[in-house]
Amino acid sequence: MAKILKINHIAIAVNDLESPLSFWQDKLGLSIEHTENVPSEKTEVAFLPVSESEIELIHPTDDSTGLAKYLDKKGPGIHHICFEVDNLIEMMSELKEKGVRLLSDEPRIAAGGNQMCFIHPKDAGGVLIELYEVK
Amino acid sequence: MAKILKINHIAIAVNDLESPLSFWQDKLGLSIEHTENVPSEKTEVAFLPVSESEIELIHPTDDSTGLAKYLDKKGPGIHHICFEVDNLIEMMSELKEKGVRLLSDEPRIAAGGNQMCFIHPKDAGGVLIELYEVK
């Protein structure tokens, strides 16, 4: 059975990558490690490590994405949580067998070029959960 | 300067502690470690460890709490994230000096009897952040 290894990141939806840093860096004391453009997800991401996990500030680069619509509707805030798993394909298959809906049939490409999928929030108690495997 | 040590937990607002376990335990494979009643916060909490962090399922035991109102308005979902800090009093004082509003002037008692405070979500990019010190 595939296993969750740790919280990989908590993703915070932001209106831009610059202005939130006055809180997360200057006031809370976290440090931005790098930023990355993720064309497959049409987002740009700022990574702020916290021990074995990260806070990711995510901003849509295209108005048509789910993230852009989320920001329009709900404003900035926690968007999703991401668990790192030991075997993504196995985890996806096991969840489907148990009747849990995923947002894609196949893994998608995440930041860093690794593979991920999302669980349908209606099957996860209202929480958008990303599953992520580091290759 | 006080420092963030790790993500202590991610708190998920739930309508009861039992039914969400069919997802978090049976489908996702996490295990409930214990449950706790936290009278000071008028919540009951189920703790599901994930490596150095936890998922906490939180349910209000009183309809007057902020958590009960949150559930009424938004339904179940991610309620807050909690960072463990090395020195809570120092962190609270530094944040106040930098103009960040806290939800209480003094530390409050959290699950486990440890001290915590919340940062005002309007000063934290729409995110409700708990700061927590393990004594």
Interface residues (C-beta under 8 A of the other chain):
Chain A: M1 A2 K3 I4 L5 K6 I7 I10 I12 V14 P20 F23 W24 D26 K27 L28 G29 L30 V50 S51 E52 S53 G75 P76 G77 I78 I81 F83 L95 K98 V100 P121 D123 A124 G125 G126 V127 I129
Chain B: M1 A2 K3 I4 L5 K6 I7 I10 I12 V14 P20 F23 W24 D26 K27 L28 G29 L30 V50 S51 E52 S53 G75 P76 G77 I78 I81 F83 L95 K98 V100 P121 D123 A124 G125 G126 V127 I129
